Amino acid sequence: QVQLVESGGGLVQAGGSLRLSCAASGRTNVMGWYCQAAGKQRELVATINTGGGTNYADSVKSRFTISRDNAKNTVYLQMNSLKPEDTAVYYCNAQSFLASGRYDYWGQGTQVTVSS
């Protein structure tokens, strides 16, 4: 069982920046961030694998950067040029691919609020 601990959310004005961090208690394969705005479904923000390969939602490309420190089992999300529509709860996700199957883990979520 892998536990994820997130930090870094908060309130920021439009155009500002925030950095989210998520520390995993064990080794994982793919790590990423998802967001869920009020009344909407959870959706992908960005993912990164152990080799550094990344995937971004179109809405955040060129504004957000995902990175990870494999030695610390930690993933980061640098969010720049934030917009009010980025307001959501951001969830860290980690996937482990083991011989017994694929396992998904979720953090508790951290609120990001962007004021106009």
C-alpha positions in Angstrom: 0.0 0.0 0.0 1.4 3.4 -1.1 0.4 6.5 0.7 0.5 9.9 -1.0 0.8 13.2 0.9 0.2 16.4 -1.0 1.1 20.0 -0.2 1.2 23.4 -1.9 -2.3 24.4 -2.7 -3.8 27.7 -1.8 -5.3 31.0 -3.0 -3.6 33.0 -5.8 -4.6 35.8 -8.1 -4.9 35.2 -11.8 -1.6 35.2 -13.5 0.2 33.9 -10.4 2.0 30.7 -9.7 1.7 27.7 -7.3 3.8 24.6 -6.9 2.2 21.4 -5.7 4.2 18.5 -4.2 3.2 14.9 -3.6 5.4 12.5 -1.7 4.8 8.8 -2.0 5.6 6.3 0.8 7.0 3.8 -1.7 8.2 3.4 -5.3 5.8 3.9 -8.1 5.8 3.8 -11.9 3.5 6.6 -13.2 2.7 9.6 -11.1 0.4 12.4 -11.9 -2.1 15.1 -11.1 -5.8 15.2 -11.7 -8.2 18.0 -10.9 -11.9 18.2 -10.0 -13.8 21.4 -10.2 -17.1 21.8 -8.4 -19.8 19.9 -10.1 -17.5 18.4 -12.7 -15.8 15.1 -13.1 -12.2 14.5 -12.2 -9.9 15.0 -15.1 -6.2 14.6 -16.1 -3.8 17.4 -15.6 -0.5 15.8 -16.2 1.4 12.5 -15.7 5.1 11.5 -15.7 6.7 8.1 -15.7 10.0 7.1 -14.1 11.9 7.8 -17.3 10.6 11.4 -17.3 8.1 11.0 -20.1 5.2 13.4 -19.7 1.6 13.9 -20.8 -0.4 17.0 -20.4 -4.0 18.1 -20.8 -4.3 20.6 -23.7 -5.6 23.2 -21.3 -2.4 23.4 -19.3 0.3 22.8 -21.9 2.9 25.6 -21.8 1.6 26.8 -18.4 2.1 23.8 -16.1 5.2 21.6 -15.7 5.3 18.2 -14.1 8.5 16.8 -12.7 9.6 14.1 -10.3 12.4 13.1 -8.0 12.6 9.3 -8.2 15.1 9.2 -5.3 12.5 10.9 -3.1 9.4 9.3 -4.7 8.0 12.8 -5.1 6.2 14.5 -8.0 5.8 18.2 -8.5 3.4 20.4 -10.5 4.6 23.9 -11.2 1.6 25.9 -12.2 2.2 29.3 -13.9 -0.1 31.8 -15.5 -3.0 30.5 -13.5 -6.5 31.2 -14.6 -9.7 31.3 -12.6 -10.8 28.2 -14.6 -7.9 26.3 -13.0 -9.7 26.5 -9.7 -10.3 22.9 -8.5 -9.2 20.3 -6.0 -6.0 18.8 -7.3 -5.4 15.1 -6.6 -2.1 13.3 -6.7 -2.2 9.9 -8.4 0.4 7.1 -8.5 0.3 3.8 -10.3 2.4 0.7 -9.5 2.7 -2.1 -12.0 3.5 -5.3 -10.2 3.4 -8.9 -11.2 0.1 -9.2 -9.4 -1.4 -6.3 -11.4 -1.8 -2.6 -11.6 -2.5 -0.6 -8.4 -3.8 3.0 -8.3 -3.3 5.3 -5.3 -4.8 8.7 -4.6 -3.9 11.6 -2.4 -6.4 13.4 -0.2 -6.6 16.4 -2.5 -5.4 20.0 -2.2 -7.5 23.0 -3.0 -6.3 25.5 -5.6 -8.3 28.7 -5.9 -7.5 31.3 -8.5 -9.2 34.7 -8.1 -9.9 37.0 -11.0 
